């Protein structure tokens, strides 16, 4: 991620609403990144595990983070999916 221009701000950022795996900044955008890994596709692919409830929690985490910063900042929600030795990165995976 650092090679792609991301600055890692927090790992396992805990809030009353849950935990963001990674909070990073790229240019002026704060990225809240859910990391999902699977060794098998028996329960679906990793990115498919980021359901509506998880997305709702990430939006609440982002609001909480903006509250800490005391300002509205551009935010984006990404998913890093690890499967079969590879990584797929989805920028703006959900709104």
Secondary structure in CASP SS format (residue, H / E / C, confidence):
PFRMAT SS
TARGET T0000
AUTHOR 0000-0000-0000
METHOD secondary structure of the structure
MODEL  1
X C 1.00
X H 1.00
X H 1.00
X H 1.00
X C 1.00
X C 1.00
X E 1.00
X E 1.00
X E 1.00
X E 1.00
X E 1.00
X E 1.00
X E 1.00
X E 1.00
X E 1.00
X C 1.00
X C 1.00
X E 1.00
X E 1.00
X E 1.00
X E 1.00
X E 1.00
X E 1.00
X E 1.00
X E 1.00
X E 1.00
X C 1.00
X C 1.00
X E 1.00
X E 1.00
X E 1.00
X E 1.00
X E 1.00
X E 1.00
X E 1.00
X E 1.00
X E 1.00
X E 1.00
X C 1.00
X C 1.00
X C 1.00
X C 1.00
X C 1.00
X C 1.00
X C 1.00
X H 1.00
X H 1.00
X H 1.00
X H 1.00
X C 1.00
X C 1.00
X H 1.00
X H 1.00
X H 1.00
X H 1.00
X H 1.00
X H 1.00
X H 1.00
X H 1.00
X H 1.00
X H 1.00
X H 1.00
X H 1.00
X H 1.00
X H 1.00
X H 1.00
X H 1.00
X H 1.00
X H 1.00
X C 1.00
X C 1.00
X C 1.00
X C 1.00
X C 1.00
X E 1.00
X E 1.00
X E 1.00
X E 1.00
X E 1.00
X E 1.00
X E 1.00
X E 1.00
X E 1.00
X C 1.00
X C 1.00
X E 1.00
X E 1.00
X E 1.00
X E 1.00
X E 1.00
X E 1.00
X E 1.00
X E 1.00
X E 1.00
X C 1.00
END
